[in-house]
Amino acid sequence: MAIPNYVANVSPFGGSAGGISIPAVGNDGNIWWCDFANIEWAAPNGLSPSGYLMPSSWSAANLTGFTAPDMIPAGSGHLWMQWTDGAFHSNSDFMAYYNPSTTANGVYNVGGRGSEGYKQCMGPSSLIYAATLRAFVTTYALFSSSRSSIGLSGAVSRLICSDLTNVYVSDDATSTSAIWVITSGGVATKYTPAISGNLSAMCLGSDGNLWCTSPGAGSTVNIYKISTSGSLLASYNITVPVSGTMNGATLHSDGHVWFNSGNNYLVDCPTSGPTAVWSLNNSGLAVANTSGNYSGIGAVSGTNGNLYVSGQVPPATVSYLLEVQFGVPNNIVMIACC
């Protein structure tokens, strides 16, 4: 088993407070993410050098905060995010892009409030799909103000991912999540696998199945393997350091799904099921965190084989990027779980 080493870089480098997106790998090889005032970057393998900027078109449109946490690479190396103007959550929504290599940038007004996404992904037909916490999924065309909706009867759409053929959406309308499968033609079908509670993280694994998690009883979490046709294939209940939800899931280059928590730990989950919980207490962030916990927002797998996790140190005024370097045994706490 590879032993990771953690390198913490506390941001925002631009000096703004609050808000951090899920990171993405840019076409320049750097790691990119947003806070509520800037787009930021850091070099892999140590997170230095680093910097921040506000693209000219974003500034001209008075963009003041993102309304969905996902930064999506799409369209000739551009990084896309959904933002709002004026007071947060009050005026219009915009799809904004920035290209790290060329610095090309642009903003498209996609309509009024209520269209904002909770989670987003790149899906079929080069469309961005957004779960909305409502009974529909919104789609956005690249380089366009066009948007449309796909109805999910009675749903509360929350998590979303895609294999570029179909789109998979979690539904939290009841105390137990359902899964909707949306085809490239916009046909939506609901499935109800036998899972417990509402899902808090979901992604596609290297085996082509959905890997999801929900809170368990006490200091445990549930992890599920669900087929893309909505059948429960396996379930696991594992003990974790602190009770609560897993905030994110990402497919790493090692073929494993890694779940990250807002309570200082990661869960390593190969296709055979979860194997280990890794404590983040030695990441260096605990020094700046008087509450003892920090909130992990999401993670992305880098081209260098490392894992990058973004989050906030309470009271959400300091954000950070954490690099998980594999194969470097240094000051690591492993918590056996499985």
KAGIRA-V855364 format. One line per field, one symbol per residue. ss: DSSP state (H for helix, E for strand, - for the rest). phi: phi as a letter, one per 20 degrees, with the letter a starting at -180 (. if undefined). psi: psi as a letter, one per 30 degrees, with the letter a starting at -180 (. if undefined). A space follows every 50 residues. Layout:
ss=???
phi=???
psi=???
//
This chain:
ss=----EEEEEEE----------E-EE-----EEEE----EEEE-------E EEE--HHHHH--EEEE---E-EE----EEEEEEEE-------EEEEEEE- ----EEEEEEE-------EEEE-HHHEEEEE----EEEEEE-----EEEE E-----EEEEEE----EEEEE------EEEEE-----EEEE-------EE EEEE-----EEEEEE----EEEEEEE-----EEEEEEEE------EEEEE E-----EEEEE---EEEEEE--EEEEEEE-----HHHH-----EEEEEEE E-----EEEEEEE----EEEEEEEE-------EEE---
phi=.fdecdcececefenednnbeffbeefeneecbcdecbdcbbffmpmbfb abacgfffffelfcredbeeddfamlnfddbeccdmfgmcdedceccbdf fdmgbaccfdpefnefeeccbecfmldedcfcmceadedceflbefbbcd fcgmecfcdbbbdmdcddcecdfcfcfdcdddffenedcdccfeddnefd bbbeefeneedcbbfdfmeccdccdcffdnefeaccccecfcfqdeebbb eefeneededdecmbcdecffeofdaddfdfefnfffedfencceeeabb eefenedcddacegemdcdbcdedeemcfblddddfcc
psi=kkjlkkjkjkakffglkkkklkllklfgflkklkagflkllkklhfhkll alljkeeeeeghkgkkfkfkjjkkihglkklklllbkkheclkkkklkje efgkllkkjgaalffllelllkalghkkkkkggahlkkkkkkhlgkllkj kjjgljkdlklkggelkkkkjhfafkklkkkklfggkkkkkililkakkf kklklfgglkklllkakbhllkkkjklfggkkelkkjlkleklalkflkk jlfgflkkkklghhllkkjlfflkflkkkgfgffffegjffflljkellk klfgflkkklakkkhhfkllkkkjkkgjjjhkjkjkf.
//
